[in-house]
Every structure is written in C-alpha cells, then in structure tokens.
Amino acid sequence: MEESPDQIRMTWFFWLLLGVEIVSAAVCFWGLKRLYHYIRRYRFDESVYTLPFGFMHLRYFVYFYVTTVLLAGATGFIFVLSLLNHDLAA
C-alpha cells in the first residue's frame, strides 16, 4: 500500500506544525521563567506606572499569554488531525 504524494506532504506538514507548536510552547515557558527570575531579582511595588498597559496586573498578562499559546497549539493540532482524517478535505 503506497502513500500518495498528498499524504506524504500532509505527513511532513503534520510534523512541521507539531515542531512549531513545541518550539512555541518552549519559548513561552522559557520567557516566563526569565520574567519571574527578573521579578524576583528586581522586586518593586506595583503602581500605575509599572503595570503593563497601565492597568493590567502582571499575573493576568501571564495567564492570557499562556492561554493563547496553548489555544493556538491545540487549534493547529486539531486542524492538522482533521486534514489527516479527511484526506486533505477532498
């Protein structure tokens, strides 16, 4: 049973997207680690002048960032699985 060229391309697309998602999650968590290391080293009181955008607490910004990275990864993974499941949706 030979694979068609479309299936081979989808297999490469699947692994490429999976790799991009893993790298994206790794960069996200590496950045968060550096951020909290910086916060512990240079601790200062929060005020209107130190909050991101002037009103958002840092922990809410971090929650939003992690949520969007995980949501983008899950969406991409489901997209590729749906293409693999439906033979390129054709």
C-alpha positions in Angstrom: 0.0 0.0 0.0 1.8 3.1 -1.3 1.2 6.6 0.1 0.0 9.3 -2.3 2.1 12.5 -2.7 -0.7 14.4 -0.9 -0.4 12.0 2.1 3.3 12.4 2.2 3.0 16.2 2.1 0.4 16.1 4.9 2.7 13.9 7.0 5.5 16.4 6.6 3.1 19.3 7.3 1.9 17.5 10.5 5.4 17.0 11.8 6.4 20.6 10.9 3.4 22.1 12.6 3.9 19.8 15.7 7.5 21.0 15.8 6.5 24.7 15.6 4.0 24.2 18.4 6.5 22.5 20.6 9.0 25.3 20.0 6.3 27.9 20.6 5.4 26.3 24.0 9.1 26.1 24.9 9.7 29.7 24.1 6.6 30.7 26.1 7.8 28.8 29.2 11.4 29.9 28.8 10.2 33.5 28.6 8.0 33.1 31.7 10.9 31.6 33.6 13.1 34.6 32.7 10.3 37.0 33.6 9.8 35.6 37.1 13.6 35.4 37.6 13.8 39.1 36.8 10.9 39.9 39.1 12.5 38.0 42.0 15.8 39.8 41.4 14.5 43.4 41.0 11.4 43.4 43.1 9.5 46.7 43.3 5.9 47.8 44.2 3.3 47.7 41.5 1.8 51.0 40.6 0.0 52.6 37.6 3.5 53.3 36.2 4.8 49.7 36.5 1.7 47.7 35.3 1.6 46.6 31.7 -0.7 48.9 29.7 -1.0 50.9 32.9 -3.9 48.8 34.4 -3.2 45.1 33.9 -1.6 43.1 36.7 1.3 41.0 35.5 -0.2 37.7 36.5 -3.2 38.4 34.3 -1.0 39.2 31.4 0.9 35.9 32.0 -2.4 33.9 32.2 -3.5 35.5 28.9 -0.2 34.7 27.2 -0.1 31.1 28.3 -3.8 30.6 27.4 -3.3 32.0 23.9 -0.2 29.8 23.3 -2.0 26.7 24.4 -5.1 27.6 22.5 -3.1 28.2 19.3 -1.3 24.9 19.7 -4.5 23.0 20.3 -6.2 24.6 17.3 -3.3 23.9 15.0 -3.1 20.3 16.2 -6.8 19.7 15.7 -6.6 21.4 12.3 -3.9 19.0 11.1 -5.6 16.0 12.5 -8.8 16.9 10.7 -6.9 17.2 7.4 -5.2 13.9 8.0 -8.5 12.3 8.9 -10.3 13.6 5.8 -7.6 13.0 3.2 -6.9 16.7 2.6 -10.6 17.5 3.0 -11.2 16.5 -0.6 
